[in-house]
Amino acid sequence: MEKIVLQLQRCKGCYNCIRACPKGAISKSGTSNKKGYEVIQVDQEKCIACATCYTVCPDYVFEVCKPEKGA
Amino acid sequence: MVIKAPERITYTDGHSFCPGCGHGIAIRLIGEALQELALEEQVIISLDVACGGMPIDVWRYDTIEAAHGRPVATAVGVKMARPSQPVIAYLGDGAAYSIGIAETLHSARRNDNITVIVLNNCVFGMTGGQMSPTSLQGQVTSSSIHGKSMKEGGATMDVVRMLKDMDISYLARAALCDAGNIKKARKYISKALEKQMNGEGYSFIELLSPCPTNWNMDPGVAAAYIKETILPVFPTGEFIG
């Protein structure tokens, strides 16, 4: 299961997530959504599911799947 | 475990705030607190006009859009009619501290059992970024193009400091500038609502928010501006309760 599910139609390209991610797992994607904003992409390998991106995102783009402890 | 914004605020493809605006975060934090405390069905939220009224498009709760500056007065009336239900007034600093300062202070004086959440971005947002009572000394706005001065703009108004001497149940200020401060804001909102549900009286939270559009800043620069320039003037923390 992917750690991050993105609702990119909501993204407005503020890039709070890129600045906040402690692992540098988020970057600009080079593609735009319907609103015309250049949206982000997530490197699922680098991601540690800490949900910092969820916390700082003003547009509810991120759904974070945290693995259960011991799983 | 899946962490995602409450469904009551994500049933559309988003709100119409500018990129990087703190309102989006505040909307989510209030939604999370209501979900945590199982108050989503009962809550009634009184909203302001302008940017402070735009959450009405996103919140699937019972909401009332009050006249400009009057969400606190409206919330007091709603609370009188429905004393057992949680009532929140959500408004910006222009409304709460300028046009609606009478309601903000007199409701605190009466210790009305409501929760007031003010989003302070130090400008009048929707009307074009004019100087507000909370604009900092030297702050460049569309109505203080050479920087706010004591002579032309008066002092910077710190309403949290004014409320510190009042007999209210809860008083806090948080900043929506990074993950740590946003998590604190979330905790404060839950506490304020718990105080109201316990019948303890007036709870007040100020959220310092970026307004990248009217500050003419990139959202990253706006967050740094809060940390470096606004926080020394408006300290955060819990002051009562």
HADDOCK unambig.tbl for C-alpha pairs under 7 A between the chains (distance, minus, plus):
assign (segid A and resid 9 and name CA) (segid B and resid 13 and name CA) 6.66 0.50 0.50
assign (segid A and resid 10 and name CA) (segid B and resid 13 and name CA) 5.64 0.50 0.50
assign (segid A and resid 10 and name CA) (segid B and resid 14 and name CA) 5.42 0.50 0.50
assign (segid A and resid 12 and name CA) (segid B and resid 19 and name CA) 5.27 0.50 0.50
assign (segid A and resid 13 and name CA) (segid B and resid 19 and name CA) 6.54 0.50 0.50
assign (segid A and resid 14 and name CA) (segid B and resid 19 and name CA) 5.16 0.50 0.50
assign (segid A and resid 14 and name CA) (segid B and resid 20 and name CA) 5.03 0.50 0.50
assign (segid A and resid 14 and name CA) (segid B and resid 219 and name CA) 6.01 0.50 0.50
assign (segid A and resid 16 and name CA) (segid B and resid 220 and name CA) 6.71 0.50 0.50
assign (segid A and resid 52 and name CA) (segid B and resid 179 and name CA) 6.27 0.50 0.50
assign (segid A and resid 55 and name CA) (segid B and resid 179 and name CA) 5.84 0.50 0.50
assign (segid A and resid 56 and name CA) (segid B and resid 178 and name CA) 6.50 0.50 0.50
assign (segid A and resid 56 and name CA) (segid B and resid 179 and name CA) 5.70 0.50 0.50
assign (segid A and resid 57 and name CA) (segid B and resid 25 and name CA) 6.89 0.50 0.50
assign (segid A and resid 58 and name CA) (segid B and resid 20 and name CA) 6.43 0.50 0.50
assign (segid A and resid 58 and name CA) (segid B and resid 21 and name CA) 6.78 0.50 0.50
assign (segid A and resid 58 and name CA) (segid B and resid 22 and name CA) 6.62 0.50 0.50
assign (segid A and resid 58 and name CA) (segid B and resid 24 and name CA) 4.35 0.50 0.50
assign (segid A and resid 58 and name CA) (segid B and resid 25 and name CA) 4.60 0.50 0.50
assign (segid A and resid 59 and name CA) (segid B and resid 14 and name CA) 6.47 0.50 0.50
assign (segid A and resid 59 and name CA) (segid B and resid 24 and name CA) 6.05 0.50 0.50
assign (segid A and resid 60 and name CA) (segid B and resid 5 and name CA) 6.16 0.50 0.50
assign (segid A and resid 62 and name CA) (segid B and resid 4 and name CA) 6.77 0.50 0.50
assign (segid A and resid 63 and name CA) (segid B and resid 2 and name CA) 6.73 0.50 0.50
assign (segid A and resid 63 and name CA) (segid B and resid 3 and name CA) 5.68 0.50 0.50
assign (segid A and resid 63 and name CA) (segid B and resid 4 and name CA) 4.70 0.50 0.50
assign (segid A and resid 64 and name CA) (segid B and resid 2 and name CA) 5.53 0.50 0.50
assign (segid A and resid 64 and name CA) (segid B and resid 3 and name CA) 5.00 0.50 0.50
assign (segid A and resid 64 and name CA) (segid B and resid 4 and name CA) 6.56 0.50 0.50
assign (segid A and resid 65 and name CA) (segid B and resid 1 and name CA) 5.76 0.50 0.50
assign (segid A and resid 65 and name CA) (segid B and resid 2 and name CA) 4.42 0.50 0.50
assign (segid A and resid 65 and name CA) (segid B and resid 3 and name CA) 6.37 0.50 0.50
assign (segid A and resid 66 and name CA) (segid B and resid 1 and name CA) 5.21 0.50 0.50
assign (segid A and resid 66 and name CA) (segid B and resid 2 and name CA) 6.11 0.50 0.50
assign (segid A and resid 67 and name CA) (segid B and resid 1 and name CA) 6.58 0.50 0.50
assign (segid A and resid 68 and name CA) (segid B and resid 1 and name CA) 6.57 0.50 0.50
